[in-house]
Amino acid sequence: MNLVWLVSSFIVCISPFSQGAVSPGAVNVGAIFTFKTINGRVARIAMKAAEDDINSDPSILGGRKLSITMHDSNFSGFLGIVGALQFMETDTVAIIGPQNAVMAHVLSHLANELHVPMLSFTALDPTLSPLQYPYFIQTAPNDLFQMTAIAEMVSYYGWAEVIAVYSDDDQSRNGITTLGDKLSERRCKISYKGALPPDPLANRTNVQDELVKILRMEPRVIVLHTFSRTGLLVFDVAQSLGMMENGFVWIATTWLSTVLDSNSPLPVETANSIQGALTLRPHTPDSKRKRDFVSRWNKLSNGSIGLNPYGLYAYDTVWMIANAMKVFLDYGNTISFSNDSKLSGLGLTGPIQFSHDRSPLYPSYDIINVIETGYQQIGYWSNYSGLSVVPPETLYGQPANHSSSSQHLFSVVWPGGVTAKPRGWVFPDNGRQLKVGIPNRVFDAVIGDIAIVTNRTRVVDFTQPYIESGLVVVAPVKKSNSNAWAFLRPFTPLMWGVTAVFFLVVGAVVWILEHRINDDFRGPPKKQVVTILWFSFSTMFFAHRENTVSTLGRLVLIIWLFVVMIVNSSYTASLTSILTVQQLSSPIRGIDTLITSNDHIGFQVGSFAQNYLNEELSIAKTRLVALGSPEEYAKALANGTVAAIVDERPYVDLFLSEHCEFSIRGQEFTKSGWGFAFPRDSPLAIDMSTAILSLSENGDLQKINDKWLTRKVCNSQSSESGSEQLQLQSFQGLFLICGIACFLALLIYFCNILRQFIRYLPEDSDPSIRGSSHSRRLQTFLSFADDKVDEWKSKSKRKRGNELPNGHAREDESVDGSERIQRDISQERHKSDGWLR
């Protein structure tokens, strides 16, 4: 919404009185201010300059003259009401003012009834709603935006709490309420509100009493929202109390910037009392119109007072009324909504544009830092882009960005002349003592072994964890003495069984592959069984004396010998460890053992372990035994009161450093951490977390853990019994490869045998064989597979010789046939060997 809408609303407001208020010779406007204040003095000069500029151009009001009547309320609400009534009962088009929100709330009700528009650039109470007060218009950004800017500054610097000091009137009180809302949106808060008597009634005693109370409090970030007279008094008293020294932060609202702009140079005492403070100034973009007006100011004011932004708003407010009347008069005293875009760019304060709730679009502020030589600007705040170091108007063409990474301000000189950002809170010397709780257990000194768990975060604020933790099981262990069967301990029973089976399987496979062609694997059945067993187990020591001649047999044997080498080496290493390292054993293997048993379990008093065991693992409370000290731990474990103890790992490590007869069983079964606990919203939690993160990043935290919290190793190095036992899972890959090799070798071998047998069978002329049953064929095949190749050749020759009717011819044919069979078998064998190679 630009000025056109505002102009039109003025026309609607003044139309009932336009006939009487707009005389042929003049347009009457009233102004109510306290002209002894800074803003009152500046506004008076600026409004008079605007009146003269308007009247110097006859085209603006159609030859009529603008007449502004000034009424001095002199800090009196009664005089302000009297002046407003006088204006409303006469031919006044509009009223500029009042100067403060207290009077604005009162006079707006009158304006609603009498339909007289009121425009104010200083009564900036955010609760003056256009819905409730449609005839009251704020022509400068109200305190909602100023308080948003302060809240973003507090968040930018990482402060969690502030103290608000304010004059106890409508405008200041409502502004501080708004500040509280904006701070809460950023997880900050106002910890204390110090109310002072309304300006100018506050005296030095009032201020000192309030500041002394504040001095006893922890927060050191103070927001001062008042007016110039009371504000300067607060700074003067604060300096006398030492509250303008290192460690304090003062953020003043726009009243301080008006003092800096309009009273230059400041008296030395005043300048010294405000050094290091931050303040806001309404931002007005640079323009030729503004520069021209600033250059005229010294002449207009006769050097009596400096120009501040509210003087520019006063000038623009008069021009708003004049342009509204111009539009009204140009259209014959009728209501019209003009689309003249020039109307939105007429102001000294920049483009005059308003949102639908009649607040300025994109309000912005300069952020000022008071220093010894005057002041410096450290940045800007805009409702469009937040905190920045470039003028807000240069960012309007870019997408709005309120991310934390885009927020920047220049460095600040804080109270005391320091440039390092104040922490924002302290432990006051005359405040209450800090009480630090230490769990009553321990060892001689252990501080803060407090686990960070969900139910505790509901009542306290934790810092970042300074050490990782988790629940573990501690149980008594006993030494495992060597015995006559110690040599069996390297392998689990399953591993022994699988290894023995593979010895037999490999022996049998090699026997099958070598039986028809290798005399070492032939003979009576008893001898062949012995050969299989001997060959199988002699490969354990690579002492087998039988040679393998088939390609398939050699392939299987090579793979098996590789497996045997790995198994032998592992067995030797494990047995060596078992015989040379002291072994500890316990029936408890970890938390799973405790869950399935009915044994009693100890836990540390106050530990979250009790709830975890009962609620998460469903262990009955009757099985849980509370223990309070390391001595109770040791006693309960030693006499069997509890079978095991469940506690956090760092605490257990320290306990075990003095008690080597106990040991951790299994692995950690929860993950958490230890941290320091503070009351909710305590600033200590944030600062301690920051310190812990700094120690962690530079490595000092690990050094502290290594020095104070690392477990000391017992004098005798011990290990769990069975921890060196080799499981089948460690070798299943090797056994799988060996098994596949045996299977493929047998498959290829039987395929070859079957092919040779099929090729032999059709040439057999014996009808009894051709017509025999399946059992007969199976017997023939087994005989064929069992016979040595040479024996089968001879048998084949004899059989074919007997089948010839004539001696010599049939004999020759038989010889030729047997040779062919031999040749065929040899060819098949060479094909098989060649394929494998």
Secondary structure, 3 states (H helix, E strand, C coil): CEHHHHHHHHHHHHHHHHHHHECCCEEEEEEEECCCCHHHHHHHHHHHHHHHHHHCCCCCCCCCEEEEEEEECCCCHHHHHHHHHHHHCCCCCEEECCCCHHHHHHHHHHHHHHCCCEEECCCCCCCCCCCCCCCEEECCCCHHHHHHHHHHHHHHCCCCEEEEEEECCHHHHHHHHHHHHHHHCCCCEEEEEEEECCCCCCCHHHHHHHHHHHHCCCECEEEEECCHHHHHHHHHHHHHCCCCCCCCEEEECHHHHHHHHHCCCCCHHHHHHCCCCEEEEECCCCCHHHHHHHHHHHHHHCCCCCCCHHHHHHHHHHHHHHHHHHHHHHCCCCCCCCCCHHHHHCCCCCCCEECCCCCECCCEEEEEEEECCEEEEEEEEECCCEEECCCHHHCCCCCCCCCHHHCCCCCCCCCCCCCCCCCCECCCCCCCCCCCCCCCCCCCCCCCCCECCHHHHCCEEECCCCEEECEEEEEECEEECCCCCHHHCCECHHHHHHHHHHHHHHHHHHHHHHCCCCHHHCCCHHHHHHHHHHHHHHHHHCCCCCCCCCHHHHHHHHHHHHHHHHHHHHHHHHHHHHHHCEEEECCCCCHHHHHHCCCCEEEECCCCHHHHHHHHCCCCHHHEEEECCHHHHHHHHHCCCCCEEEEEHHHHHHHHCCCCCEEEECCCCCCEEECCEEECCCHHHHHHHHHHHHHHHHCHHHHHHHHHHCCCCCCCCEEECCCCCECHHHCHHHHHHHHHHHHHHHHHHHHHHHHHHHHHHHHCCCHHHHCCCHHHHHHHHHHHHHCCHHHHHHHHHHHHHHCCCCHHHHHHHHHHHHHHHHHHHHHHHHHHHHHHC
